[in-house]
Amino acid sequence: MPEILLHYIWFKRYFDRFEQHTDSGKNITVISVGEHNTDAGPDFINAHIRIDGIELYGNVEIHINATDWNKHRHHTDPAYDNVILHVVCRSDTKVLNSAGREIEQCELKFDSDSDYLTSLIADAQRMETAAYKIECSQSLIYNPLLLTEGWKKALLMQRLDCKAQSIKQLLDITKNDKESAFYITLARHFGFHTNSLPMEQLAVQTPLLCLKKHRSSLFQLTAILLGQSGLIEDMQTEDQPLLLKEYQFIKSKFGLTPIEKHLWKKLRLHPNNFPETRIRQFAYLIFGQDFLYSQLTGCDTTEDMQRVFTTRYEVDNFDKKRVLIPPPLGADSIRTLIINTAIPYKYAAGDKALTYNLLDQLPAENNRIIRQWKTVGQKVKTAADSQALLHLYTNYCQPVQCQNCDVGYQVFLNSNKKYMS
């Protein structure tokens, strides 16, 4: 059995009708299989599973044999320390990460009929080579109106409801501290997808109260956040020695623990998107601010929200001599942050009509998924359009849930009509 087939079974959730257990007999519930990772590192990132009632967020690695973990030297690679589940066909050994901690392991249960598995191989191979595939692309090119405005509005509502649910869970974790919850959400989206998970972990392990105590010093904020990222010791910048010394002092004072540096990704990133740059920009945004949540959710226009992100605070000469000033956030980055942080929090607070209006005021996002929608004839003008289409791709196209999609249903009806005629 080729490993890509096991990837495909996991990705498509073809294991769902079987009960899954760890090697030690614990019950496994897979809430999200994660995102198929085409870069270096674990096979699926940002997965969400529940093991005996305990929620786990992280990565999933897949092998045919458990012994492949050691053959590929994952037991010596810190990039695999955040693996929350090792999925295998044969559990022929226990596996450990580079810190010596045993990884939960599961012999995946699925339909093992040989004819059935053979029929999946071609699709599994396509999954490995085709990124951002839209199954009904030919039908949409021929008739773009198959994707109706009504379905797009429903998709947008689904996306906002999902984000509101995530906010509710975060508020439960922070004991309804809206400023702390918003700070964690903002940090996650400062990772701009590639580094969203480590940015979120950075915020979780760096209490907002600690940052607020130093909000009047850009130098100290930068030292804390870069130190907590685990990246500070390897930096080769003029301000690195002073930042490291300051971080070591504050770390000892507050009992801080940095995250693992291997979590960060730089492959194929422009230098302006390197994690060190984004962290410096995050520090600059927090600098001088008391209540970002209150400021941003108190805005009723996108222009006011943009001003919160672009307002520059005077950095005193003492700080200027000790810390590099980061480049400003670009207009597209600011809009992305508004779409994914301020607006969902307004929606979660009950301002639904205003939320839709704000998304209609902003231009559509520009990423590979949205560009793919444009190639199949879709007009994507506003952020409301792009958010709906991102939800459609992520929750219907990517997992091939065509039977639950309004477009897929229409394509099915049309094909049956042609067949009947």
N, C-alpha and C positions, 0 to 999 in steps of 0.2 A: 504493500500500500504506500503510495507516494505521500510525503509529508504535506504537500500542497492540498491534497484531498482532505486531510484532517483540518487544515486551516479553513477550508471551504465549509466543512460541516460545522465548525465552530462559528464562523462568520454568519452562516445562514440559519443558525440555531436548529439544525436538523437533529439535535439531541434532546429537544424540549419535551418530547413525550416519554422520555426515560428519566427515572430518578437518578440523580448524580450524587456521589459521595466521595469524600477524600479517602486516601488509603487507610486512615485511622477511623473511618466510619462516620465522619461528621457529614451532616446534610448540607448540600450546596444548592443555592438558588442564584441563578445568573440573571441579574437585573439588566445589565448592559454588557455585551461582549467586548466593548471598546472599539477603537478605530484601528483598522489594519495599517500597520506601520511599514512603509516602504523604505525607511531610512535604517541606519544601523541601530541595533538595540532589540528589545523584546518584540515579539510578533504582533501583539495587540496592546495598545496603550490606552490609558484612561478608562479601564474597565471598572465595573461596579458589580460586586458579588456579595452574597451573604452566606457565611459559613456558621452553622449552628446559631443563627440569629445575630451574629456579629457582622456589621457592615464593613466592607473593605473596598478601598479605592486604589487602583494601581494598574500594574501591567500583567499580561498573561503571556507565557512562553509555551510553545507547542512543539512536541517531538513525538516520533513514533515510539522510541524506547526511552525510558527515563535515563539510561546510561548515556544517551546523546548529550545530556546536560554537561557532563564532565568531558566528553569527547570534544565538545565545542568550547570548553574551558570557561563556561559561564560561572563556575564556582570560584574563579579568580578575578572575575570582571565586575567591578562595582556598578556598572551600568545595569546589571540584572538584580541588584539588591532590592529594588522596589517591585519585584514580581510577587504577586499575591496568590497566584495559582499556576502550577505546572501541569499542563494537560497532555496526557500521553495515551497511547494504545496499550503499551505494556509497562507496568510499573515494576521494573526489575531492580531498582535500587532507590534508596532515599537520596534526596539532593539538598545541598547546602548552598547558601550564597557566600559572597566573599567575606562576610562578617562571621561566618560559621553558624548562621541561623538556618534551621531546617525550613524548607519551602513546602507549603501545603501542596499536595499532589493528587491528581484525579485521573483514574482510568476512565476515559470518556465512554459513555454508553450511547450507542446509536444503532440504526438498522444496518446490520453487517452483511446483508444479502449481496453476493458478489455481482450479480447483474445490476442491481440498484447502484452500487458503488461505481461500477464501470460507466454507467450512464452519467455520473456526476463529474467524471474526470475532465471532460472538455470544458465544462463551465468553470471548474476549479482553475484550470490553466488560464482561462480568460480573465479570471479575477486577479491573477498574478500580474497580468500584462496590461489590462485596461483600467486606467484610472478615470474616475468621474464619468462612468458609463451611465447613460440614460436609456433604459430598455426600449421605450416607445419613441425614440428620437425620430425615426423615419415617419411615423404617424404624425408627430407634431410638426415636422418640416412640411408635410403635405397639408396639414390642417392645424395651425397654431391655436385656433379657438377651441380645440379639445380641452385645453386648460382654461377653464372658465373663471371669471372674476369671482363668482360665488365660492368656488373651490379654493381660490387663493385667499379669500377672506377667512374661510374656515381654517386654512393652514396657518395663517397669521395668528388667529386666536389660539390654536393648539400650541404654537411656539411660545406665545406669551404666557399661557397657562402653565407650561412646563417650567418656564423661568420663574414664575411666581411660586411654584411648588418648591423649586430649589432654594429660593429666598426664604420661604417658610421654614425649611429644614435648617438653614443656616441660622435663622433667628432662634430656633429652638436650641441649637448648639451654643449660641452666644447669650442665652437667657434673655432674649428680646433686646439685646444691645444693638440698635440699628446702625450706629456709627461703626462698631466693630464688624458687623456683618457686611456692611457696605465696603469697608476697607478691604476685607478678604475678597469680595467679588471684584472690586476694582483692581486689586493686585493680580487676580487670575487673568483678567482680560488685558492687563499690561504685558502679559506673556505673548499676546497676539498669536494664539493657537499653538505655535511650535513649542513655546515654553510656558504654557498656561498652568500646567500641573506644578512645576517647581516654583513658579511665582506665587501660586496659592499656598503651597507649603511654607514658603518664606514668610508670608503674612501670618499664617497660623502659628508659626514658631516665634514670631516677633510681635509681642503684644502691642496694640495700638497705644496703650497707656505709656509704654516705654518711649515710643516715638513722640508722643505729645509733650513729654517732659523735656525733649530736646528740639521741639519744632522751630525754635528761634535761631537754630544753628544749622545751616545747610551742611557744613563740614561734619557735624556729629550725626545727622540723619543719614548722610551718605556712608559714613563709617559703619554705622549699625547695620544698614541694609546690605551693603557689600560684604560685611563680615558674616552676617547671618546666611548669605547665599553660599558660603563656602568657597567663593571664587577669589577672595581678596589676596590670599597668599601667593597666587600665581599671576597676579596682575603685574604688568610692566608699564606703569605710568608714573609720572613725576610725583603724584600725590600718594602713591601706594605706601611708602614707609610711615608717613604721618597718619594715614587712615588706619593702617594695621595697628599701630600703637594705641590710637584712640579707641578702636574697637576692642582690643584686648582689655583695656581698662573698664569700658562699659559692660562688656561681657561678664567680667568678674563681679561687677557691682550688681547687675540684675540677674545673674545666674542664667544667661542665655545659652542656647544650644543651636549651632548652625545646622543647616540642612546639608545633605551630601552633594558635593560639587558635580558628581558624575550625572546628576539628573538633568543638567542643562544641555541644550543642543545648540550647535553653531553651524552644523553642516548645511551648506547652500544658503546661508543667511547673509544678507548685506551687513557690513559693519555697523550701520545705524540701527540694525535689529539685534545686534549681539546682546546677550543678557546683561553684561556690565553696563551698557549704554541705557538699556531700558530701566535698570535698577536706579541709575543716577537720575533719570527723568522722573521716576516714581518718587524719589526723595525730594526732587525739586517741586513736584506737585504738592506734596505734604508740607513742605517748608512754609512756615508762616500761617498755615491754615488751622483753624480750630475744629470746624464741623463740616467736612466735605459732603456728607450725606445730606445735612440740612440745607446746605447751599444749593446743591444740584437738584434735589427733589423739590426744592422751593421754587425752581424756575418753571415758568409756563411757556417759554419759547426756546427753540433750539439756539437762537442767538445768545440768550442769557447763559445757557449751559456752556456754549463755546467760550464765553468770556471767563468762566470759572477756570477752564483749562488753559487759557492763554494769558491770564493776569500774571504779570511778572512782579516778584517781590524784590526789593532792594537788598542785595547781598552786601554785608559790611566788608570793608577792606581786609579785615582779619581773616574772614572765611575765604575771600577771593585768593589770598596768598596760599591757602592750604588745600583747596579743593578745585578740581577742574569743573567748569560750568558746562553741563551737558547741552547738546543741541536741542532746540525746541521741538516739541511734538509737531508732526505734520498735520495738515488739515484732515487728511483721510484717517489718520490714526485717532485724532480727536473725535471724529464722527463715529468711528468704530466703538470707542469707549462710551460715548453717549448712548448709542444704540443698545449696547450690551450691559450697561450699568444703570445710568440715571433713569432711562425710560422704563426698563423692567421694574425698577423699584417704585416708580409712580404707578405702574399698572397694578403691582402687588398691593399698593395702598388704596386701590379702588378708583383711581383716576383713569378709567378705561377709555372714555371718549377722547380725553385729552391725549392719551397715549397714541391712539390711532392718528390723531391730527399731527402730533409731533413726528411720527414716522413718515407721514405724507410730506412733511416739510423738508426732510433730508433726502439728498440724492442716494441712489442705490449704491450698495457696496460693490467693490470691484475685486473679485477673487476668481480662482480657477473654476469653481463650481458655477458662479454666476455667468462667467464667460461661456461656459458650456451651455447654459440655458439659452443664451443669446444666439448660439450657433444653430439651435433648433427652432428659431423663429419667435422666441419670447421677447416681448418688450419689457425691459426692467428699468423703470424710471425712478422709482422712489425706494426708500429703505423699507417701506411696507411691502413692496414687491419682492425685494431681495430677501427679506426675512422669511416671507412665505415660501419662496423657492428653495432657500437653504433647508427649511424644515421638510419640504417635500423630498428633496434629495436624500437627506440624512435618515429620514424615518420611513420612506417608502421606496425610493429608487435604489439606494445603496443595499438595503437588505432584501430587495426584490419582493416587496409587499404589494405587488401590482393589484392583487385581488381586493385590497382595501383602499385603493386609490381611485378617485373619480375618473381620472384620465384612463387608467388601466381598464376600468369597467366599460368605458365608452369604446375603447379599442377592441375589447372582447366582443361587445355587442355588434360593432360594425363588421368585424371579421365573420361572425356567425351569420349576419345578414347576407354577406357575399357568398358564404358557403351554401346557405339555404336557397339563394336565388340561382 
